[in-house]
Amino acid sequence: PVGVAMRSDGSVLVVDTGNRRLRRVAADGATSTLADLAAAGAKSPCGIALYPDGRALVADPAAEALYVVSAVGQVSELSGIDRAAPIWVRPTGVAISPQGVVYVADTGSHCVMRIPPGGAPQVVAGVVEVETPIPGFIDGTGDKAEFAAPCGIAMGPQGELYVSDFGNNAIRKIVVPPGV
């Protein structure tokens, strides 16, 4: 098990990476399989976040994909992602705003992206190198900031993002201006 998320009903969703399943642990401890992610093409699912409507979003860096899991366990791949784009290498961590905007920590491109509902990934922070992504450590805005293998991401109470910058042994904070 790698990723966990608490649901409003008191149950916990657990990304069972090795078995490529999404497990549900009820408040009473009963455990069941909510979704078979392998059947959808998952290779090494890890990060998880919940949409405001209760659906789960699971990141899979090995498959270079994000999977949406409905409340009843139906799995589909998040559409609109160009896997050939230099910003999309190994999506590892995910967070979702109350408005349904998805934020992704991509370990391979060393970037943090946002995906608006129905839209394509856009870089929020990090330097995009077309040929070979290069890790770094620089604080700054947008493409002036540099990361080294960001792997986890969480949204704070004011909409700020907290990023686990694995390669730099740091937790970084990103403030996304309103309307961006």
C-alpha positions in Angstrom: 0.0 0.0 0.0 1.2 3.5 -0.9 -1.5 6.2 -1.2 -4.4 6.8 1.2 -7.4 9.1 1.1 -10.2 9.5 3.7 -13.7 9.5 2.4 -16.6 11.5 3.9 -18.3 8.3 5.0 -15.3 7.5 7.3 -13.9 4.8 5.0 -10.3 5.0 3.7 -9.2 4.3 0.1 -5.8 2.6 -0.1 -3.8 2.3 -3.4 -2.4 -1.2 -3.3 0.5 -0.7 -5.6 1.8 -4.2 -5.8 -1.5 -5.7 -6.6 -2.6 -2.8 -8.7 -5.9 -2.4 -6.9 -7.8 0.3 -5.1 -8.9 -1.0 -1.7 -11.6 0.3 0.6 -11.3 0.0 4.3 -14.7 0.7 6.0 -14.9 2.5 9.3 -15.4 -0.9 11.0 -12.2 -2.2 9.5 -13.8 -4.4 6.8 -11.6 -4.4 3.7 -12.7 -4.9 0.1 -11.5 -4.2 -3.4 -13.1 -1.2 -4.9 -11.4 -1.3 -8.3 -9.0 -3.5 -10.3 -6.7 -0.8 -11.7 -4.6 -3.5 -13.6 -7.6 -4.1 -15.9 -7.5 -0.4 -16.9 -3.8 -0.6 -17.7 -2.2 0.4 -14.4 1.4 -0.7 -13.8 2.4 0.9 -10.5 -0.4 3.1 -9.1 0.6 5.2 -6.1 -0.8 8.7 -5.6 -4.5 9.3 -4.8 -6.8 12.3 -4.3 -10.6 12.7 -4.1 -12.8 14.8 -6.3 -15.4 16.9 -4.5 -18.1 14.5 -5.8 -16.3 11.5 -4.2 -14.6 10.0 -7.2 -11.0 9.0 -6.7 -8.0 10.0 -8.9 -5.0 7.6 -8.9 -1.6 8.5 -10.4 0.5 5.9 -12.0 4.0 7.0 -12.9 4.9 3.7 -14.7 1.9 3.9 -16.9 2.2 7.6 -17.3 -1.5 7.9 -16.6 -4.1 9.2 -14.2 -7.1 6.9 -13.5 -10.5 8.1 -12.3 -12.4 5.6 -10.1 -16.2 6.1 -9.6 -17.8 5.5 -6.2 -18.8 2.0 -7.5 -15.4 1.1 -8.8 -15.6 1.9 -12.5 -12.2 2.9 -13.8 -11.4 5.2 -16.7 -8.3 7.0 -17.8 -8.3 10.8 -17.4 -8.5 12.1 -21.0 -6.7 15.1 -22.5 -3.2 14.1 -21.6 -0.5 14.0 -24.3 2.0 11.4 -23.0 4.6 12.7 -25.5 4.6 16.1 -24.0 7.9 16.9 -22.1 6.0 17.9 -19.0 4.4 14.5 -18.7 6.9 11.9 -17.7 6.0 10.2 -14.4 2.9 11.6 -12.7 3.3 10.5 -9.1 1.3 12.7 -6.7 -2.1 14.3 -7.1 -4.3 16.8 -5.4 -7.7 18.2 -6.3 -9.1 21.7 -5.6 -12.8 22.1 -4.5 -13.4 23.4 -8.1 -12.1 20.1 -9.5 -8.8 21.4 -10.7 -6.2 18.6 -10.6 -2.6 19.3 -9.5 0.1 16.8 -10.4 3.6 16.3 -9.0 5.5 14.8 -11.9 8.7 13.1 -10.7 10.2 12.6 -14.1 9.8 16.1 -15.5 10.6 17.8 -12.2 7.4 19.9 -12.6 4.1 20.6 -10.9 1.1 20.8 -13.3 -2.5 21.8 -13.2 -5.3 20.2 -15.2 -8.5 22.3 -15.3 -11.7 20.3 -15.7 -11.8 19.2 -19.4 -8.5 20.8 -20.1 -4.9 19.8 -20.8 -2.0 19.8 -18.4 -0.3 23.2 -17.8 3.0 23.8 -15.9 2.4 25.7 -12.6 6.0 25.5 -11.4 9.2 24.0 -12.8 11.5 24.2 -15.8 10.5 22.1 -18.8 13.5 20.8 -20.7 12.4 19.2 -24.0 15.3 16.7 -24.4 16.2 15.7 -20.8 14.5 16.9 -17.7 17.0 18.4 -15.3 16.5 18.5 -11.6 17.3 21.6 -9.6 16.5 23.6 -6.5 15.6 27.2 -7.0 12.7 29.1 -5.3 10.8 31.4 -7.6 7.6 31.8 -9.5 6.4 29.6 -12.3 9.2 28.6 -14.7 11.8 30.2 -12.4 11.3 27.5 -9.7 13.2 24.2 -10.0 12.4 20.8 -8.4 14.1 17.5 -8.2 11.7 14.6 -8.4 8.6 16.1 -6.8 6.5 13.1 -5.7 3.8 14.1 -3.3 1.4 17.1 -3.4 -1.4 18.3 -1.1 -3.7 21.3 -1.1 -3.8 23.6 2.0 -6.8 25.3 3.4 -6.2 28.5 1.4 -5.6 26.7 -1.9 -1.8 26.7 -1.5 0.0 23.6 -2.7 2.5 21.7 -0.6 5.0 19.6 -2.6 7.2 16.9 -1.4 10.4 17.7 -3.4 12.0 14.2 -2.9 15.3 14.9 -4.6 15.9 18.0 -2.5 14.7 16.5 0.8 12.3 19.4 1.1 8.7 20.4 1.4 7.9 23.3 -0.9 5.0 25.7 -0.9 3.3 27.0 -4.1 0.8 29.8 -3.9 -1.4 29.8 -7.0 -2.9 33.3 -7.6 -6.7 33.4 -7.8 -8.0 33.1 -11.3 -4.9 31.3 -12.6 
